Amino acid sequence: MRLPRSFYERDVLDVAPELIGKMIFRKSADGLSGYLITEVEAYRGTEDQASHARFGKTKRNAVMFESGGLLYVYFIYGMYWMVNIVTGRAEQPQAVLIRGLKETDGPGRVARLLAVDRSFYGESLAVSDRIWIEDHQVVLPVIQKPRFGISYAGEPWKSMPWRYIMVPLPRNS
């Protein structure tokens, strides 16, 4: 069952951990593929010094200021697309970066596997026929860790335990 827009229109710290164990689906000319979400990272508002919203609304981050359920896609290092899900209510910029899927780790690899590019900026997960997330009915243990690669944000932001990671099941399960 596709997650409704209301799922995303909540605080990022509620949405992010609940995305672990959900399935993200991508429909393309090659067919339909589904992937288990295993790692995400939360960015919360203009006060979060690691968030793109910290400098206010810009052309790049404008979608973060919309209501939850939209994709925030941006390009970094001249080589990687990043896939983020906008959460919360309009004018409360929040987003969840997808850092890992069962098939791959690293946000650049996630975007490559999903074949997501700039054309997905602002796409609604609630109605898109190209990309969406479904409830997988699997509840797995989740651990929290500090976010990755944001030393520039300083304390307390770089130490916020806003990275959520699925705990792998033992192989004999």
N, C-alpha and C positions, 0 to 999 in steps of 0.2 A: 504494500500500500504506500503510495507516494505521500511524503510528508506535506501537510498543508502549510500555507503561508504563516498561519498562526503559530506553528512550531518555532519558526525563526524570529517571530516578533516578540521575543523575550530577551532578557539579559544574556549577554554573551557567556557569562560564567555559569549559566544554566544550560544553554544550548550546546556549548563546546563539549563537555563531557558526555552528553547524551548522543552526540554524533558518533562516538566510538561504537563499533559493532553494527552501524547502519551500512546500507549498500548504496553506492553511487553508481548510477547507470549512465552510459553514454551511447547514444544511437548515432551511427554514421553510415556512410555509403557501404562500409564493410560489414554492417550488421549491428547487433546490440551486444554490449559488454557490460558486465557488472563487477564491481570491486568492493571489498570489505574495507571500511575506513578504520585504520589502526592508530593514527596519531594526528592530533590537531593542536593548534595553539591559538589562544584568545588575545585579542587586542581591544581595549575598552576605553573609548571616549577620548576627548581632547586632553584630559589630564594625564593619560597614559603616554609617557615619554618615548615609548617604543612604537606607538601607533602612528600611522600616516596621518591621522586626524589631529595630531598635536599642534599643527600650525594652522588649523582651521580648514575650511572648505576650499579645495583647489579643483582645477579641471581634472587632475589625475584621480583624486579620491572622492569626487562628488557623490558617487553612488553609495558611499559609506553613510551619507547623511539621509538616505532614503529609508523606507521601512524594510524590515528584514525579509530575507528570502531571495535576494538578488545576488548575482556574482560580481565580485570585485576582482578583476583580472588586471595585472600589471606586469611589466617587463623589467627585469633587473640584470645588471652586469652585462647588458648587451647580448644576452644569450638565453635567459630563462623566463618563462611565463610563470606566474604564481596564481593559484586558484584560492580565492577567499570567499566566504559566505557572509554576507551582511546580516547582522542580527539587530534586535531591538526595534525601537520606534523611530520614526522620522526625526531628524535633527539630534539624535543621540548616537553618534557614529561608533559603531562596533563591528568587528568582523572576526571570523574564524579562518585561519590559514590551514589548509589541508596539507599536512606534512608527510603522511604516510598512508599507503594502502597495503593490503596483504601482499600484493604482487611487487611492490617497490617502496623504497624509502627515499625521502628527500622531496621537497616541494617542487623543484624543477622537474624531477623525474615523474612526479604525479601529473603535472600538467602535460608533459610529453606523452605519457601513457594514455591520458584522457583525450589527447589531441585538442587541447583547449588553447585558444589564442585570443587576441584582442577582440575578435568578433563576438566573444561571449560576455564582454563587459556589459553589466546591467541585465543579463538574462535572468528571468524568473524561474527558479527551481520549481515553483508551484504549477507552472503551466507549460514550460518548455517541452518541445518534442525532441530536443537534442541531448538534454542532460537533466537529471533529477535524482533525488535521494528517496529511498524507501526504507521503511522500518523493517528490520531483519528478524525481529522477535528473539534475538539472542542477547542475553545480558552477560557480559564478561567483566572480570575485574579490571579496573582502570587505576593506574598510578598517576600521580601528579609530579611534575618536575618544573624547574625554572625554564623559561623560554630560552630558545637557542639563538646565538649570534646577535645579541642586542646589547653588548657592553656599552655602546654609545649612549644608551638611555640612562645609565647611572642607577643608583639605588633610590628607592626600593624597587624600581621597575624591572631591572635586569634579574632580580631574584624572585619576582612574583611566580608562584607555582601554577602558571596558567598554561602549561603544556600538558596534555592528557594523552596517555599512551596505553594501549591495550596490553594487558598481561597475557603473554602467550600460554596456551594450554599445554600441559605436559604431552609429549608425543604418544604416550600409551593411553590417552583418554579417548 
